[in-house]
C-alpha cells in the first residue's frame, strides 16, 4: 500500500474527524478542508509519517462568493509523486492563523507575504516585520483583497527598516544597494564584518514589487500566458509552462504528445543558455574574462536558435494553452547545432577548470551545508550542489519527461565550485535530453483547445525551471476568468540561503558567491 492510499485514513484518525470534504483530484492530489489550529498537526503528520513537506501557502479572498478568506497549504511527496492540498476558511472579521514559522522556515516567509498582501495575521510568528510591503506602504493597505483601493499618495516618512544590528568590538556594517551600478535590479545587502570577514548578511528585497499576481485577476486564461512569461526575463518557458499546466490540469485538458516533447525541448533550451552564460559570468567574477566572452558568444548562438524555434530570442510565444506555438522548423538541424555548441562549451570548461587561479577562488567559497539547505527548503542546482537530490522533472514528471532517461547530478561540497559544476553537468544533460526528445517525438498536432475551466476549484502546475521548481496555483471564477494566480519562483526559497553561504567568507568574494546562486529579483518581487 502506498503512502497516498493510507493518507485519507490517517487524516481522519489524526485530525479526529476535523479534516472534511476529502476528495481525490487528478489521481495524485488529495484535497480537503481543515479547521483553524490544525495546520501544524497536519504538517507534523505529513512530514513524520509520509515524507511530505510544505511547498506552498496561498491566501485567497473569497468574500464575494463564499463569504470567507481562505488559506491553502500545499504539501508534496517527492518519492511517490503525490500532493496534499488543505484549505482553511477564515471569517472576514477574524483574520488569523496559527504560525508554522518555527516548524518550517519557508512557512515564515509565506506567512509574512500573506500578512502584507491580505492582512491575515500568523499568530505566534517570530518575525512581525513586513516582507513585501515595506518602506512607506500604509499599514492598513492589503493590495490583494478584492476591495482594496490603492492609496492616492505614498509618502516616505524616513523611518529606517528595523534591521537587527550586529555589534561588538571591531564590527562594522557595509550597506550595499538597493541602487547598484549597471543594470542589476534593486536589492539591499547589509554586511556585518570584522576586517573583511563577513559575520552576518541581511538581505532586503521587493523594491521591484510590481503587483504581478494582481495583474492576473480578471484576465481570460489565454491572456495570462503573456504575463506569465514575463515574470522573470530569463525564465520565459519555465513560468509560462507552469501557468499553462495549472490551467490544463484544472480543465482536464490532455496536451498532444508531440507538444509535450516540444515543451521539453524549449524548457531545456532555456536551461542550456542560462547555465552556459552563468558559467562565463562566474569565471568573469574571478577575473578570467576570456571564458566569459566565449560563453556569451555561445549564448548568442543559442538565442538565435531560440528565435528560429519560436520567433523570439527569449522564446516568448513558445508555450500556449493546450500546447506550443510553433512546430520545429523543417530546415533546422537542431541536433547537429547542439552537438557543435556543447563541444564548444566543453572546450571552454576544460580550459577554465585547468586554471589554478580560477579554481582556487571557486573551491571552499560560499559553502552551504546540507543541513542548512534542507532547513531552508532550497531548490534547483543550489540544492543539488549541497547534496539534496531533488528535481521535479524526475520527482513530479511533466510534459514528456516520463518517457525520457536522464541523470540528476548531485554534488556534496555545497560551495561555489559545486554550484558551478552542477550548471556545467546540467547543460550537458540538457543537450542529451533534447536529442532524445528529437529522436522519440511522434508526429501529430501541437495544440488543442483547453475547454471550460470549472469555477472555484484550485489547481497547480509544477515545472523544474533552470533555477529550480516553479509553481503556479490558479483558480477561475464562474465566468471562466482568472480569479487568483499565485506564483512561487524558486528564488523565493533560495534567496535566504545566500546569507548563510557568505558567512566566514571575505567581502570581495560576495559577487562570486552571489553569482553562483544567481537568484532573480523580478521573479521574487512579484
Secondary structure by P-SEA (a helix, b strand, c coil): cccccaaaaaaaaaacccccccccccccbbbbcccccaaaaaaaaaaacccbbbcbbbbbbccccccbbbbbbbbbbcccbbbbbbbbbbccccbbbbbcccccaaaaaaaaaaaaccccccccccccccccccccccccccccccccccccccccccccccccccccccbbbbbccccccccccbbbbbbbbccccccbbbbbcccccccccccccccccccaaaaaaacccccaaaaaaaaaaaaaaaacccccaaaaaaaaaaaaaaaaaaaaaaaaaaaaaacaaaaaaaaaaaaaaaaaaaaaacccccccccccccccccccccccaaaaaaaaaaaaaaaaaaaaaacaaaaaaacccccccaaaaaaaccccaaaaaacccccccccccccccccbbbbbbbbccccaaaaaaaaaaaaaaaaaaaaaaaacccccccccccccccccccccccccccccbbbbbbcccccccccbbbbbccccccaaaaaaaaccccccaaaaaaaaaccccccccc
